[in-house]
Amino acid sequence: MHEFGVAAAVLDAVEARAAGRDVRAVRLHVGALQRLDRDVFDAAFAMVADGGVAAGAALDVVEVAVRVRCRGCAATTTGDELVVACGTCGAHDLDLLAGDDLVLESITLTDTRTEQEVG
């Protein structure tokens, strides 16, 4: 289960940006090729965040579809799984454009005076 490793890496990035301030929410972009089981990932994040600045933080995960461009005809093909052939010409010479993403888009901090979003 790589979800725990991903959760720990995300938490490291969140804590670095939070600089000791409490985190209310975390927004991630996760590519379909990451193959994260959302239930396991949510539980893993809650476990690794427990007792720290991100304890109880809401997770907003935006799934990014796989998108490839054919080197032969320049068509773009999108899918939920690994795309191995151009949807237009059937060629296999493809460039991956999206789908392996793991991006911490933003965190929302809770400050005793105000709430602010850090991107």
C-alpha positions in Angstrom: 0.0 0.0 0.0 1.8 3.0 -1.2 -1.0 5.3 0.1 0.9 5.6 3.5 4.1 6.7 1.8 2.2 9.3 -0.3 0.3 10.5 2.8 3.6 10.9 4.7 5.1 12.9 1.8 2.1 15.1 1.5 2.1 15.7 5.2 5.8 16.7 5.1 5.0 19.3 2.4 1.9 20.5 4.3 3.9 20.9 7.6 6.7 22.8 5.8 4.2 25.3 4.4 2.1 25.6 7.6 5.2 26.6 9.7 3.6 25.5 12.9 0.1 26.9 12.2 -2.9 24.7 12.3 -4.2 23.3 8.9 -7.9 23.2 8.3 -7.9 21.8 4.7 -5.6 20.3 2.1 -6.2 20.3 -1.6 -4.3 17.9 -3.9 -4.3 17.1 -7.6 -3.7 13.4 -8.0 -3.2 11.7 -11.3 -5.1 8.5 -12.1 -1.8 6.7 -12.6 -1.0 7.2 -8.9 -3.7 4.6 -8.3 -4.6 5.9 -4.9 -7.3 4.1 -3.1 -9.1 7.1 -1.6 -10.4 5.3 1.5 -7.0 3.9 2.3 -5.3 7.3 1.5 -7.8 9.3 3.7 -7.2 6.9 6.6 -3.4 7.0 6.1 -3.4 10.8 6.0 -5.5 10.9 9.2 -3.1 8.5 10.9 0.1 10.2 10.0 -1.4 13.7 10.7 -2.7 12.7 14.1 -1.4 14.9 16.8 0.2 17.4 14.4 -0.8 20.7 12.7 -2.9 18.9 10.1 -4.8 16.7 12.5 -8.5 16.6 11.4 -7.8 18.6 8.2 -10.2 18.0 5.4 -8.8 16.5 2.3 -10.0 17.7 -1.1 -8.5 15.4 -3.8 -9.0 16.3 -7.5 -8.3 13.4 -9.7 -6.5 14.2 -12.9 -7.2 12.0 -15.9 -4.5 10.4 -18.0 -3.9 12.5 -21.1 -1.4 11.7 -23.9 -0.4 13.3 -27.2 0.4 11.2 -30.3 3.8 12.0 -31.8 2.5 10.9 -35.2 -0.8 12.8 -35.7 -0.6 15.2 -32.6 -4.1 14.1 -31.4 -4.7 14.1 -27.7 -6.4 11.1 -26.0 -7.7 11.1 -22.5 -8.6 8.1 -20.2 -8.9 6.9 -16.7 -6.2 4.2 -17.1 -2.9 4.1 -18.9 -3.4 5.1 -22.5 -1.2 2.9 -24.8 -2.5 3.8 -28.2 -3.6 7.0 -29.9 -7.4 7.2 -30.0 -7.2 8.7 -33.5 -4.6 6.8 -35.5 -3.8 3.8 -33.2 -0.1 4.7 -33.0 1.8 3.8 -29.8 4.4 6.6 -29.9 2.8 8.8 -27.2 3.9 11.6 -24.8 2.3 11.6 -21.4 0.8 15.0 -20.7 -1.1 14.4 -17.5 -2.1 11.6 -15.2 0.9 10.9 -13.1 0.5 14.2 -11.1 0.8 14.5 -7.3 0.5 18.2 -6.6 -0.2 20.0 -3.3 -2.4 22.8 -4.7 -3.2 24.6 -1.5 -3.6 24.4 2.2 -6.1 26.4 4.3 -4.7 27.5 7.6 -6.6 28.2 10.7 -5.3 31.2 12.6 -6.8 32.3 15.9 -7.3 35.8 14.3 -8.2 34.9 10.7 -8.3 32.1 8.2 -6.1 32.3 5.2 -5.2 30.1 2.2 -1.7 29.3 1.3 -1.0 28.1 -2.3 
